[in-house]
Amino acid sequence: MKKAMVTDRQLMNAIDFDGRSAAELRVLIERALIAEGNVRRVKALAMKAASDLTVAAQEREAYASEAYAEALAEEARAAAALEELKAARAHARLTIDIWRTLEASHRMVSSYP
């Protein structure tokens, strides 16, 4: 007996994951957008705190601040979590597509006498 490339359990898990992860995707997109905006906000606040300096010096101080470094790290974590979920969803959809292709091929072969 030939082993199935995509089992029924894998197919059902992929379909279930794709559906269930939609809400999580929304949350992670929101988190990534907030983190991106926070980086700009932290930079602006740090530059405002050094307003007696030139713009270039304000920017340097902002980039050197601990708050900016933490905001960048949070942005990176948010982006990584979002990309990880996107990759997992893409894998689930690929599993579904492989199953569809195999089923279509099987039907075609089975229809020949």
ABEGO torsion letter per residue (X at the ends): XBBBABBAAAAAAAAAAAAAAAAAAAAAAAAAAAAAAAAAAAAAAAAAAAAABBAAAAAAAAAABAAAAAAAAAAAAAAAAAAAAAAAAAAAAAAAAAAAAAAAAAAAAAABX
